[in-house]
Amino acid sequence: MAFNANFFGGESDATLDNNLIDYLQRQKPETLERIAQSATPEIKEIITHNVQGLLGMLPTEGFNVQIVTDKQHMANLLASAMMTGYFLCQMEKRKALEENLSDTDSVE
C-alpha cells in the first residue's frame, strides 16, 4: 500500500490547487512508503472494505467491472480513504493505551 504522489500528474486545473496534494508531492517517496507500510493489516482491511463499499463490489468471476470517474471524485475518494486511515490509526493507538491503562489498574 503506497501513495503515488504523482497520481494527479502535472496538470494545472482547479482540482490540483490543493495544499494537501502539494504537500504530498513534496515528500520523499521513501517517507510516503514508510507511512503507508505502518498501517496494520486490520486498518488495511477496513479501508479496503470502505473503498469497495463506496465503489460497489461485484464478484470478479463473470464480471468485467470498470469504474470511470473524474479527478474531483477520485480526489474525494482518496481524501476519504486517507482520513479513514488516520482515524483508524488514532483509534488503534487509543485502544492500546486503554488496554495498557486497564492492565495497570489491575496491578494495584
VMD Tcl script that draws the C-alpha trace (Angstrom):
set ca {
  {0.00 0.00 0.00}
  {1.69 3.18 -1.16}
  {0.58 6.63 -2.18}
  {1.66 7.75 -5.64}
  {2.30 11.48 -5.20}
  {2.28 11.94 -8.97}
  {-1.22 10.47 -9.30}
  {-2.63 13.85 -10.28}
  {0.14 14.49 -12.81}
  {1.42 17.93 -13.62}
  {-1.82 19.33 -14.98}
  {-2.88 22.77 -13.87}
  {-6.63 22.53 -13.46}
  {-8.58 23.63 -10.37}
  {-8.60 20.18 -8.75}
  {-4.83 20.39 -8.36}
  {-4.95 23.58 -6.29}
  {-4.93 21.61 -3.06}
  {-2.49 22.16 -0.20}
  {-2.57 18.51 0.87}
  {-1.72 17.27 -2.62}
  {1.04 19.86 -2.88}
  {2.43 18.69 0.48}
  {2.26 15.02 -0.53}
  {4.03 15.72 -3.81}
  {6.91 17.39 -1.94}
  {7.51 14.32 0.24}
  {10.20 11.78 -0.49}
  {8.80 8.50 -1.86}
  {10.54 6.64 0.98}
  {8.66 8.73 3.55}
  {5.30 8.02 1.95}
  {6.14 4.32 1.64}
  {7.17 4.11 5.33}
  {3.92 5.76 6.41}
  {1.84 3.50 4.16}
  {3.63 0.40 5.45}
  {2.96 1.38 9.07}
  {-0.75 0.66 8.64}
  {-1.68 -2.63 10.28}
  {-3.41 -5.39 8.32}
  {-6.61 -4.61 10.25}
  {-6.56 -0.98 9.10}
  {-5.82 -2.00 5.50}
  {-8.75 -4.42 5.60}
  {-11.17 -1.79 6.92}
  {-10.06 0.76 4.31}
  {-10.38 -1.86 1.56}
  {-13.95 -2.67 2.63}
  {-14.74 1.03 2.89}
  {-13.48 1.80 -0.63}
  {-15.20 -1.28 -2.05}
  {-18.42 -0.17 -0.39}
  {-18.09 3.29 -1.92}
  {-17.36 1.92 -5.38}
  {-19.67 -1.06 -5.27}
  {-18.42 -4.60 -5.33}
  {-19.22 -7.29 -7.86}
  {-17.57 -10.70 -7.87}
  {-14.70 -10.88 -10.36}
  {-15.87 -14.15 -11.86}
  {-18.28 -13.44 -14.72}
  {-17.95 -9.63 -14.48}
  {-15.56 -7.27 -16.21}
  {-16.03 -4.25 -13.95}
  {-14.66 -0.87 -14.95}
  {-15.17 2.29 -12.94}
  {-14.96 5.66 -14.65}
  {-14.80 8.91 -12.71}
  {-13.35 12.39 -12.92}
  {-10.39 13.75 -10.98}
  {-12.51 15.55 -8.41}
  {-14.44 12.44 -7.43}
  {-11.23 10.41 -7.34}
  {-9.62 13.07 -5.14}
  {-12.63 12.87 -2.82}
  {-12.27 9.09 -2.63}
  {-8.56 9.43 -1.88}
  {-9.24 12.02 0.82}
  {-11.89 9.76 2.37}
  {-9.51 6.79 2.43}
  {-6.73 8.92 3.94}
  {-8.98 10.34 6.65}
  {-10.32 6.87 7.41}
  {-6.76 5.58 7.73}
  {-5.74 8.44 10.00}
  {-8.83 7.95 12.18}
  {-8.29 4.20 12.43}
  {-4.61 4.62 13.35}
  {-5.58 7.01 16.13}
  {-8.27 4.62 17.39}
  {-5.78 1.75 17.35}
  {-3.39 3.81 19.48}
  {-6.24 4.76 21.82}
  {-7.27 1.10 22.17}
  {-3.69 0.09 23.00}
  {-3.43 2.91 25.54}
  {-6.72 1.93 27.20}
  {-5.59 -1.71 27.34}
  {-2.29 -0.68 28.92}
  {-4.06 1.51 31.45}
  {-6.54 -1.21 32.34}
  {-3.59 -3.56 32.96}
  {-2.05 -1.08 35.39}
  {-5.36 -0.71 37.27}
  {-5.40 -4.43 37.97}
  {-1.88 -4.32 39.45}
  {-2.92 -2.08 42.36}
}
mol new
graphics top color blue
foreach p $ca { graphics top sphere $p radius 0.5 }
foreach p [lrange $ca 0 end-1] q [lrange $ca 1 end] { graphics top cylinder $p $q radius 0.2 }
display resetview
